[in-house]
Amino acid sequence: MKIVSWNIANYDDHPKWITRKNLIADEIIKADADILALQEVRFNKDHPSTKATYMNSAEQILSQLQSKNKFLDAKIITQPAMHYQANGFWEGLTIISKNDIMETGSIFHSHIHNQKDM
């Protein structure tokens, strides 16, 4: 089993998302992975690609892969980790798997506003 972990760099802070999305999909195909672990997955309802599809960035990548006949029966699980209340969007982690996902879970650690790291 081959697992690839990738920080896809959220589409709000890095330009040319459509080009990057296609390049990311091409690299995933080259890697021939069974499981993808993606970081910086973002959902911003105001981003042009999300307005057009109502998909987060990982779902858009999966759609691109499927348009190339890859990951056709894939399972996808996304866990938002940061919510941007003022803007109404979130960022998190996604797993895309060619195999069944038997169980999922998350542990969140709180952060007190204005408290310095230890």
N, C-alpha and C positions, 0 to 999 in steps of 0.2 A: 504494500500500500504506500502510495506517495502523497505526502502532505506538503502544500506550499503555503507559507504565511507571507502576507503582503500588506504593507501600508499603502493604500491607494491614494493618499493625500486628498483630503476633501475638496470637492469641486468649487467651493466658495473662495478658498484661499489660493487656489492654483488654477491658472487660466486654461482655456482651450479644452474643456471637458470632453467634448465629442471626439476630438483627436486622441486625447489621453485614454478615454474609454476603449476606443478601438485598439490602441497599442497595448493596453493592459490585457484585453481579451486575446490578442495575438500571442502575447508572452505566456499567458495561461495555457493556451493550446500547445505551444512549444514545450512547456514544462510537463505536459501529460500527467497532471496530478489527479488523484482520486478525491482529495479533500482540499478545499481552499479555506484559509482563515484570513479574513480581510479586516484591516483596521482603518479608522477614519472614514467609516461609512456614514454618509450624511443624508438627511432628509430635510430639505428646505423647500417649503411649498412655493416660494417665490423664484426659485432657480428655473431658468427656461426649460431645462430637460425634465425637471420634475413637474412643472406645469403641464408639459406635453404628455407625460406618461403617468403621473402620480406614483412613480416608483422611486425608492431611495437609490443611491448610487450603486450599491451591490446588486439590486434587482435589475438595474439597467445593464450592468456588466453581464449578469446571467442571461438576460434577453439577447444581448449581443452574441454571447457564446452559442445560444440556442439557434440564432439565425444562421450560424455556421455549422449546424448539426452536431454540436458538442453539448454535453451536460443536459441532454434532452429530458431525462427523468430525474434530474437532480432535486435534492431536498435543500431547502434554505431556511436558516434560522438567524434572526437578527436580534441583538440585545442593545437597545439604546443605553448609553452610559452617561451622556451629558445632555441635559435639556437646556436650551437657551430660551428662557421664559419670555423675555422681551420681544424676541423675534419669532417665537413659535416653531423653532426647528430643533433637531437633535442630531447627535453624532454617536456612533457606537461601533460594535463588532458584529461580523457576520461569518457564519460557517455555511459553505456550499459543499454538498457531498453527493457523490455518485451512489453512495451506499445509504442504507437506512440509518437514521439517527435514533438511537435507542432511548436516550435520556438527555435532558438539558438542565442546567441550573446556573444561578448567578449569586454572587455574594457582593454586596455593595458596602463600601466603607464610606462613612460620612466624613465631611470636611466642614469644620466650623469656620464661617466667614471671618476673615481678618486674623486667623490663627496661623502662625508660622509653622512650617514643617519641623519635625523633631530632628 
